Structures are given as C-alpha cells and as structure tokens.
C-alpha cells in the first residue's frame, strides 16, 4: 500500500455524530496482542516528536469492522437477535490470523495495514449480511469510501504534506508481527476524543 502525498485533519464530526452520542459497532480489539503492541510502540516512539499527529493509545487499538447504528436509534430489543444472527453467519469463519508489517501514511492517519486485507473484507461482508437479516437491507449503513482494514498509530491534526511522516516511518526499524483474533466484539462506540473509545456489549466467537 503506497503512502499518500497529503494529509488532512482527522478531527471532525462524521454525519450524525455529536458530543456524547454513542453508536453500536462491531470491531476487532487489538490491545491484548503483545507482538502488535511492541510494533506500535516502536513506531510511536519514533513519532513522538513529529508535529501534526496525535498518537492513538494502545488500549484503543482496533479494526472497525462495521458500524450498526446510533444507540438512540437502534431498538435495544433487536440487539439479541442481531448477535444471534451474527453468530450464525460467523460459524464458518475461522479465528483470524492477521499480519502487520510496515506502516503507511493514509489521508487522515498513520496506519498498519492488516494482511491479508481480503480476510477483513470477508468478515465485514458476513457481518453486513447478519445486519440485513435482522434490520433489513435499508437499515444497513452504506459502505464508506475507505473500508477500515488497518490499525491506526496516529491521527492527523492538520492539513499538509506527508513528506515528514513518510520519512519518519521509513527510517524506523521494526519487526513484523501477527495477531490471532478468536472473536469479534459488539461495542458502544463514542467519538468524543481524538480516537474512538468504547464499552464492550458482548462478543461472538469465530468458528463457534
């Protein structure tokens, strides 16, 4: 995946979001992966003095698989059915093994792409099918322009050239790692701060 030439400020409200509002989302939490924590630590140490970026705390490392809907709009009584439908769709999906190599500069972040990217896309497709089973096709949030297939190291706080971030990442010596992910988490997500934070609702084991 190539670096971009320009970055833009990540800190803006997405459609429908506001302070204090939360949304249901499926994600892969990654804070408990020791190899990935070391890889991220190595990069973030090199990035500590680079202006224009906010580092993502290790506890909030994740891959966002699929947003479900705002908690004040999704009937809580549908959550149990949604979890059951997702569990059924994921029965044939084996626990994931994702590899992380070199970080890249993306339009709003410095990120570690997850490989193979197709694995994340297939997981997302199964989750979207479960959403449609329970909420109906019209209620499934539209696909974003850039499907989340990476772990963010830092978010951009300014608009400008990416050359210094590219140079810093390229000069940092790191060791690739893998992460083994046995489950997918349903969370209540908020975007009040510089990176998403959440409260776990439940999780679904892959291949169960």
DRENFIKOL-761248 format. One line per 10 residues: number of its first residue (from 1); their letters; for each residue x, y, z of N, C-alpha, C. Coordinates in steps of 0.1 Angstrom, whole numbers. Layout:
N
NUM> a> X:Y:Z:X:Y:Z:X:Y:Z | ...
# end
This chain:
208
1> xxxxxxxxxx> 9:-12:0:0:0:0:9:12:0 | 7:22:-10:16:33:-11:12:44:-1 | 22:53:3:19:65:11:12:75:2 | 3:83:9:-3:94:3:7:106:3 | 4:116:-5:13:128:-6:9:139:4 | -5:139:7:-10:150:16:-19:143:27 | -19:150:38:-28:145:49:-38:156:52 | -49:152:58:-59:162:62:-63:159:77 | -69:170:83:-72:169:97:-83:158:100 | -80:149:109:-89:138:112:-100:143:121
11> xxxxxxxxxx> -98:154:129:-107:158:139:-119:166:134 | -129:158:130:-142:165:126:-153:155:129 | -165:160:130:-177:152:133:-181:145:120 | -183:132:120:-189:125:109:-204:127:109 | -211:125:98:-225:127:98:-233:120:109 | -241:128:116:-249:122:127:-242:122:140 | -229:123:141:-222:122:154:-222:136:160 | -222:136:174:-221:148:182:-215:144:196 | -211:153:203:-206:151:217:-216:143:225 | -211:132:231:-220:124:240:-228:113:233
21> xxxxxxxxxx> -228:114:220:-236:104:213:-228:91:211 | -234:79:212:-228:66:210:-235:58:199 | -227:49:194:-233:40:183:-228:26:185 | -237:17:182:-232:3:182:-223:0:170 | -213:-8:173:-204:-12:162:-197:-25:165 | -194:-32:154:-186:-45:155:-171:-41:152 | -162:-46:161:-148:-43:159:-140:-54:164 | -127:-54:160:-117:-63:164:-108:-56:174 | -109:-58:187:-100:-51:196:-86:-58:196 | -76:-50:197:-62:-55:195:-52:-51:206
31> xxxxxxxxxx> -58:-46:217:-49:-41:228:-42:-53:235 | -47:-65:234:-41:-76:241:-32:-84:233 | -27:-79:221:-18:-86:213:-4:-81:215 | 5:-89:222:18:-84:226:27:-80:215 | 27:-88:204:36:-85:193:32:-72:186 | 19:-70:185:14:-58:178:17:-46:187 | 15:-48:200:18:-36:210:33:-32:208 | 42:-42:207:56:-38:205:58:-31:192 | 52:-36:181:54:-30:168:48:-15:169 | 37:-13:175:31:0:176:40:9:185
41> xxxxxxxxxx> 44:3:196:53:11:205:66:16:197 | 72:7:189:84:11:182:81:23:173 | 70:22:165:66:33:156:63:46:164 | 55:44:175:51:56:182:62:63:189 | 72:56:193:84:62:199:91:71:189 | 92:66:177:98:73:166:90:86:162 | 77:85:164:67:95:160:65:106:171 | 71:103:183:67:111:195:70:126:193 | 79:130:185:82:145:183:78:150:169 | 71:142:162:66:146:149:53:155:151
51> xxxxxxxxxx> 54:168:147:42:176:149:31:172:139 | 19:176:143:7:174:134:0:160:135 | 4:152:146:-2:139:147:-5:136:162 | -17:131:165:-20:126:178:-18:111:179 | -10:105:188:-8:91:189:-20:84:195 | -24:73:190:-35:65:195:-31:57:207 | -37:58:218:-33:50:230:-35:35:227 | -25:27:232:-25:13:229:-39:6:233 | -45:11:244:-57:4:248:-69:5:238 | -68:15:229:-79:17:219:-75:12:205
61> xxxxxxxxxx> -65:4:204:-61:-2:191:-72:-11:186 | -76:-10:174:-87:-19:169:-88:-18:154 | -96:-27:148:-100:-26:134:-115:-25:135 | -121:-14:130:-135:-12:129:-141:-20:118 | -149:-30:121:-154:-39:110:-167:-34:104 | -177:-29:113:-189:-24:108:-197:-16:118 | -201:-4:115:-210:3:124:-224:-2:122 | -232:-2:133:-245:-8:132:-255:3:132 | -254:13:141:-264:24:141:-262:31:155 | -268:43:156:-267:50:169:-275:43:179
71> xxxxxxxxxx> -270:44:192:-277:37:202:-291:43:206 | -293:55:202:-306:62:204:-316:59:193 | -311:52:183:-320:49:171:-322:34:169 | -313:25:174:-314:11:173:-322:6:186 | -333:-1:184:-341:-6:195:-332:-17:202 | -331:-15:215:-323:-25:223:-328:-39:222 | -341:-41:220:-347:-54:219:-342:-61:206 | -336:-54:196:-331:-60:184:-317:-65:186 | -310:-61:196:-296:-64:198:-294:-79:200 | -302:-86:208:-301:-100:210:-302:-108:197
81> xxxxxxxxxx> -312:-104:189:-314:-110:176:-302:-108:167 | -297:-95:167:-285:-92:159:-273:-101:163 | -271:-102:175:-259:-110:180:-261:-125:175 | -274:-130:177:-276:-144:173:-274:-146:158 | -279:-136:150:-277:-137:135:-262:-136:131 | -255:-127:138:-241:-126:135:-233:-139:139 | -237:-145:150:-230:-157:155:-233:-168:144 | -245:-169:139:-248:-179:129:-240:-177:116 | -239:-164:112:-231:-161:100:-216:-164:101 | -211:-163:114:-197:-164:116:-193:-179:120
91> xxxxxxxxxx> -203:-188:120:-200:-202:124:-189:-208:115 | -189:-204:102:-180:-210:92:-167:-201:91 | -166:-190:98:-154:-181:98:-145:-185:108 | -133:-190:105:-123:-195:114:-117:-183:121 | -111:-185:134:-104:-174:140:-93:-168:131 | -92:-155:131:-83:-148:122:-69:-148:126 | -60:-149:116:-46:-146:118:-42:-135:109 | -39:-123:114:-36:-111:106:-21:-107:108 | -15:-104:97:-1:-100:97:0:-84:96 | 10:-79:103:12:-64:103:27:-62:100
101> xxxxxxxxxx> 30:-54:90:44:-52:85:48:-38:87 | 47:-30:76:52:-16:76:41:-6:76 | 42:5:84:32:15:85:32:24:72 | 20:29:69:19:38:58:11:51:62 | 13:61:54:6:74:56:-6:73:48 | -18:74:55:-31:75:48:-36:89:49 | -47:92:43:-52:106:42:-54:112:56 | -58:105:66:-61:111:79:-53:104:91 | -44:94:87:-38:87:98:-25:80:93 | -17:76:103:-5:68:101:-10:54:106
111> xxxxxxxxxx> -9:44:97:-16:31:100:-8:19:96 | -11:8:102:-6:-5:99:-16:-13:92 | -15:-15:79:-25:-24:71:-24:-38:77 | -36:-44:77:-38:-58:82:-38:-67:69 | -30:-77:70:-29:-86:58:-32:-101:63 | -40:-108:54:-45:-104:41:-57:-95:43 | -58:-84:35:-69:-75:35:-82:-82:32 | -81:-92:24:-94:-99:20:-100:-106:32 | -93:-110:42:-98:-116:54:-107:-106:61 | -103:-94:62:-111:-84:69:-124:-81:61
121> xxxxxxxxxx> -122:-80:48:-134:-77:39:-144:-88:40 | -140:-101:40:-149:-112:41:-156:-112:54 | -149:-109:65:-155:-108:78:-166:-97:78 | -163:-86:72:-172:-74:71:-184:-78:63 | -183:-85:52:-194:-90:44:-203:-98:52 | -198:-108:60:-207:-116:68:-214:-109:79 | -208:-99:85:-214:-90:95:-225:-82:88 | -223:-77:77:-233:-69:70:-245:-77:66 | -243:-90:62:-254:-99:59:-262:-101:71 | -256:-103:83:-263:-105:95:-272:-93:99
131> xxxxxxxxxx> -266:-81:97:-273:-68:99:-286:-68:90 | -284:-71:78:-296:-71:68:-306:-81:72 | -302:-93:78:-311:-103:82:-320:-98:93 | -315:-90:102:-322:-85:114:-329:-72:112 | -322:-62:106:-327:-49:105:-333:-45:91 | -330:-54:81:-334:-51:68:-323:-44:60 | -323:-46:47:-313:-40:38:-312:-25:40 | -323:-18:41:-323:-4:41:-317:2:53 | -316:-6:64:-311:-1:77:-296:-3:78 | -290:-11:68:-275:-13:69:-268:-1:65
141> xxxxxxxxxx> -259:5:73:-252:17:69:-244:15:56 | -244:25:48:-237:24:35:-222:21:37 | -216:15:27:-201:13:27:-194:26:27 | -184:28:36:-176:41:35:-167:40:23 | -161:52:19:-152:52:7:-140:43:10 | -135:43:22:-123:36:26:-127:26:37 | -129:13:34:-132:3:44:-120:2:53 | -123:1:66:-113:0:76:-106:-13:76 | -93:-14:72:-86:-26:71:-72:-24:77 | -71:-15:87:-58:-12:93:-60:-8:108
151> xxxxxxxxxx> -48:-7:114:-47:-3:128:-41:11:128 | -47:21:134:-42:35:133:-32:36:144 | -20:42:141:-10:45:150:-11:60:155 | -16:68:146:-17:83:150:-27:89:140 | -34:99:144:-43:106:136:-38:120:133 | -40:125:121:-35:138:116:-43:149:123 | -36:159:127:-43:171:133:-43:183:125 | -37:182:113:-35:193:104:-37:189:89 | -38:199:81:-37:196:66:-23:200:61 | -18:191:53:-4:195:48:3:183:41
161> xxxxxxxxxx> 15:185:37:23:175:31:26:163:40 | 27:151:34:30:139:42:45:136:43 | 54:144:37:67:140:35:75:137:48 | 72:145:58:80:142:71:75:129:78 | 62:127:77:57:114:82:62:102:75 | 63:104:62:68:93:53:83:90:57 | 90:101:59:105:99:62:106:92:75 | 98:96:85:99:91:99:96:76:99 | 85:72:92:81:58:91:91:50:84 | 96:55:73:106:48:65:119:45:72
171> xxxxxxxxxx> 123:54:81:135:53:89:134:45:101 | 122:41:105:120:33:117:122:18:115 | 131:12:122:134:-2:121:124:-10:130 | 116:-19:124:106:-26:131:106:-41:127 | 100:-49:135:99:-63:132:84:-66:130 | 81:-72:118:67:-76:116:61:-86:126 | 48:-86:127:42:-95:137:29:-100:132 | 23:-109:139:10:-114:136:1:-113:148 | -12:-113:146:-22:-112:157:-32:-123:154 | -35:-131:165:-45:-142:164:-58:-137:171
181> xxxxxxxxxx> -69:-136:163:-81:-130:168:-92:-140:168 | -97:-145:180:-107:-155:181:-121:-150:181 | -123:-137:183:-137:-132:185:-138:-118:179 | -151:-115:177:-155:-102:172:-163:-95:183 | -161:-83:186:-168:-76:197:-178:-66:192 | -190:-67:199:-200:-56:197:-198:-46:208 | -197:-33:204:-194:-23:214:-204:-11:213 | -204:-3:223:-210:10:222:-198:20:221 | -197:26:209:-186:34:205:-189:49:206 | -179:57:211:-181:71:211:-169:78:204
191> xxxxxxxxxx> -171:90:198:-160:97:191:-158:110:197 | -159:111:211:-158:124:217:-143:129:218 | -134:120:217:-120:123:218:-112:121:205 | -99:122:205:-91:122:193:-91:108:186 | -95:97:193:-96:84:187:-109:78:193 | -115:69:186:-127:62:191:-124:54:204 | -134:55:213:-133:47:226:-146:39:227 | -147:29:235:-159:21:235:-160:13:248 | -173:8:250:-176:-1:261:-182:-14:254 | -176:-25:258:-180:-38:252:-194:-42:256
201> xxxxxxxx> -202:-46:247:-215:-51:250:-215:-66:251 | -209:-73:241:-207:-87:240:-197:-91:230 | -194:-103:228:-185:-108:217:-191:-121:211 | -187:-123:199:-190:-135:192:-178:-143:188 | -177:-155:192:-165:-163:189:-166:-167:174 | -154:-167:168:-154:-171:154:-153:-186:153 | -160:-192:143:-160:-206:141:-166:-214:153 | -174:-208:161:-180:-215:172:-193:-223:168
# end
